[in-house]
Amino acid sequence: MKKNLTNALKAMLLAALVFISGSVANVADSLAAPIEMTVSVIYGPEKPQAKVWLRFKQLIDQRLPGEFDINVVTNGALGGEKETTEGIRLGSIQGALSTLANLTTWVPEGALFDMPFMFRNGDHIDSVMTGPIGDEYKALYEAQGFKVLGFITFGARHVISREPINTPEDVVGKNMRVLQSELHINLWRSLGANPTPIPITEAYGALETGVVDYMDMTMSGYQALKLYEVTPNFTETGHIWALGALYVSTGFWDNLSDEQKAVFQATADQVIPFFNEMAAYEQNLSLEAAVALGANVIRPDKAPWQAAMAGFWESAAGSVGGIDQIMRIVNTQ
């Protein structure tokens, strides 16, 4: 009898220990430190570039409560595009937006999307970038450490200058700030300009001091960076659409669970149209704001600009996948 009682007590004690151990494990799991994610944004918190990540953070917090601590750092505090991309590769930054032109340092094939006068409009861009062509290029970016969750459209690029520019002949001999992209350098050199790659965070100073005479920029970027103060002339050329990527580092991505990856991708799919709508809406409003502060808008005949850049398709085709690849985009419906 006494032996049976002792065995019963041992069994009860063992069951209690198992229960307590399981409870402690559950508590430990629930108290696990969230995964930290630093996002770098060049613009201020009021701009679409920041709002898209703030919305992303909000949705991830709702869908994966307590699993992530997403810190959205704005106003270029972590550097410009190039510095941010290097941070992504080093692992100090986990998420960002980038123009595809910036990423050509690592994926030169992406220069294809900066060919002048190639896209018809925003709908054409969406058809290309959400289809098979976009998927092919996502694989190229991922191979270089960039997990592209989706492509975005910043807006069309236009010429902004210290002195008025109306025609392609007006850029001959002028010093131009260009993106750190061989395609952009070669394009403007073919028109007779003297292109100089300068980070966007240094563009204002270069224009202010006369190091460069002009550059190209979207309407929203022109207003957000107060470039109208040093380049009061805005020439609406719309020669290149500034496309970009919402991306994370592959090192960060590879450490996520399948469930987390699925939620991240679904969230990106939701916020990218949100960004594109904000960016499109903001373009004309931004230009109007710049005009109110002294900018002068020039609306040139685009035909001479198209004619001046037409030969560039053939000359640059070899470096962006061939003329067939260009025409594949042009012919996408």
N, C-alpha and C positions, 0 to 999 in steps of 0.2 A: 504493500500500500504506500509506504513512505517512498519507495523507489519510483513508483508510478507518478506520485505527486511531484517528485523532483524532476522527472522527465517532462512533465507537463509545464512546470515553471520554466525549464530551459527552453521549451518550444515557444512559450509565450514571450520570453525575453528575446529570443532570436527573431521572432516576428516583429517585435517592437523595434529592434535595432535595424532590421531591414526597412521598416516603415520610415524611421527617422532618417536613415541614410538616403532613401529615395526622396524624402521631403527636402533634405539639405541640398541634394543634387538639383532638384527642381528650382529651389530658391536661387542656387548659384547660377543656373541657366538664365533665370529671369533677370538676374542682376549683372549679367555679362555686359562688359563695356560695349557701347555701340561702335560700329565701324566708322572711323573718321574719314570725311571726304572734303577736301578743300577745292573750291571752284574759283577760278580767276576770271574776273570781268574787267575789261579795259574801261568801260564807261560807268557813269553814275547809276545809282539805284533807280532813278526815274526812267531810264532808257529800256527799250525792249531787250537789249542784250543782258541786262540784269533781271528784269521781270520774268523772263523765261526760266531762269534758274531758280528764282524765288518761288515760282509756281511749281517747278519740278520738286523742290525741297518740300513744299507744303503737301504735295500729293504723295511723295514717298513717306513722309511722316504719318500720313493717314493710312497708307496701305501696308507699311511695314513698321508699325509703331515701336519706337525704342531701339530699332536695329541700326540706325544710321544717325550720325551727327554731321550734317552737311553745313559747312561754313562757306557762304558766298562772299568773297572779298571783291569789292568794287573799286572804281576810280583808278584802275591800273596800278594798285598798290603792290601787286606782285610782278609788275613789268608789262611790257607791250606784248604783241602777239608772239614774236619770236622767243622772248624770254619765257612766256607762258608755255609754249610748246616744248621748250627745252626742259622746263619744270615737269611737264607731263612725262617726258621720257626718263627723267631722273627719279620720278616718283614723289617729288615734293608737292606736286599739284595733281589732283585726280580727275578734274573735269574742266571743260572750257568750251567756248566757241572759237572758231578760227576761220578766216577766209581760206579758200582752197589755194589761193595764190601763195599765202604764207607757208602752206604745207608742201609746196613744190620743192623746198629744200630737201625733203625726205622722199617725196613721191612726185618726181618730175612729170610723170604722166598726167597728173592733175592739172597741169597748165592748159590742157585741152579746153577746160571750161572757161578760160579767160580769153578765148579767141574773140576778136572784135566783131560786133554785129552778127553773131551766130544765133542767138536766141531771139525769138519773136516777142515773147511776153512771159509773164509769170506762169501762166498755165502751161506753156511749152516747157518751161524749166521743170515744173512739177512732173510732167509726163516723162521727161528724160531721167530725172534724178530718183524717182520712185520706181523705175522700171529696171530692166535687165542691165542697162548701162550703169546705173547707180550701184547696183549690186556688185558688178565687176570691180568698180573702183573702191568700194568698201573693203574688199579683200586686199587690195593693194595697200590701203592705209593701215589695215590691221597688221599686215606683215612688218610694218615699221613702228609698231607700238601704239597705234591709235585705233581704238575701237569706236568707229563712227556709228552712232545710234540713229543718225538721220542727217539729211542735208537741208540747209536753210538758205533763204534768199535775203540778203541785206538790202538790195536795191541796185539800180543802175548807177554806173560811175559817170561823172561829168567833169569837165575841166574847170578848175578854180585858179585864179591868177591875180598877180599884183597889178598888171596892166591888162586892158581888155584883149581877149582873144576871140576872133570870129571865124577864122578859116585855118586849115592845116598849115598854110604858109606862115601864119603868125607865130608858130612855135619854133621855127627854124632858128637855130643858134641860141635858143633859150635854155636855161638850166632848169631841169625838172626833178622834183622829188618823185620817185617811183617806189612801188612795193619791192620787197626783196625777192624778186622773181625774174629769172632770165627772160621769160616771154615778155614781160612788161618793159624790161630794159630794151630788148631788141625791137619791140613795136615802136617805141617812141624814138629810138635811134634811127629807124627807117624813115621817119618823118623829118629828120634833120635836127632833132632836139638833142640836148646833152643830159641824158638821164642819170640820176644818182640815187642808189638805194639808201633810204633813211627810215629808221623805225618811226612809226606813227607818233610815238610819244615825243619825238624830237622834231616833228615836222613844223609845228608852230614856230619854234625858234629859228629854224632854217629859213622859213619864209620871211619872218620878221627882220632878220639880219641881212636878207638878200643873198644868202648862200644859194637858194633856188628861187626861180621866178614863178613857178606854177606847179601844180600837181593835179591828180584826179581823185575824186571822192564822191561818195553818195551824198544825197541831200541831208540825210539825218546826221551823218558824220561831220559834215560841213558846219552844221549848227551846234552839235553837241560839243565839238572840240573848239568852238569859237574861232574857226579859221577865217570867218568873214572879217575878223579884225585885221588880219594881215593879207588876205586875198579877197578884196571886196568885189571882185568880178566873178560871176558864176555863169559859165557857158554850158547850156543844156545840150550836151552831145549824146549822152546815153550810149556811149560806144561799147562799154563792157558791163555785163551784169556781174555784180559782186556776189558770188556764191560762197557758201561756207558749210561748216560741219558742226554739229553738236556732238562732242566726243568725250570719251574718258580714256584713261591709260589702260592698256591691255593688262598690265600687272594688277591693277585694281580690279578690272573686270574678271580676270581669271580666278580670283580668290572669292568671288561671289558664288552663292549656291545657285542651283538651277532656278529655284523659285525667285530668288532675288534678281537674277538676270531677266527673267520673264517680266517681272514687275517694272524693272528699269526700262526695258524696251517698250513696254506698253505705255509707260509714262512719257517717254520721249516721243512716241508716236502721237500722243495727245497734245503735248506742249509745242511741238514744231509748227503745226498749223496756226496755233495761237501766236507764236513768234512772227511767222510770215505775215499774218494779218496785221499785227501791230506795226511791223516794219513798213509795210506798204502804206498803211494809213498815216504813218508818221512822216513819210517823205515830203509831201507837199506842205504839210503843216510846219515842218522844220525849215523849209526854204522860205515860207512866208515869215516865220519868226526872224530869220536872218535878214530878209529884206527890210523888215521893220527896224532892224538895228544897223541898216546902212548898206546892205549888199545890193549889188547891181546885177540883174539877171539879163543875160544875153541869150536869145533864142535864134541860133544860126540855121542856115540851110544845111541839113544833115547830108545831102547828096555829096558835096565835096569831101566830107569826112569819110563817108563810106567808100568813095572812089579812092581816096588816099590810102585807106587801110585794106582795100580789096586784095592787093597782091600779097599781103602778109599771110593769108591762108596758105598759099602755095609754098612760100619761103619757110614757114614755120611748121608745115605739116609733118615733116620728117621727125621732129622732136616731140610731137604730141600724138603719135600713133598712126599718122598717115592721113591723107585727104579723105579716104573712105570712112575713117572714124569721124571726121568732122561732118561729112555728109550724112552719116548715120544719125547724128544729132539733129542736123538741119531738117532731115526728112521725118523725124519722129512726130507723130500726130498727137 
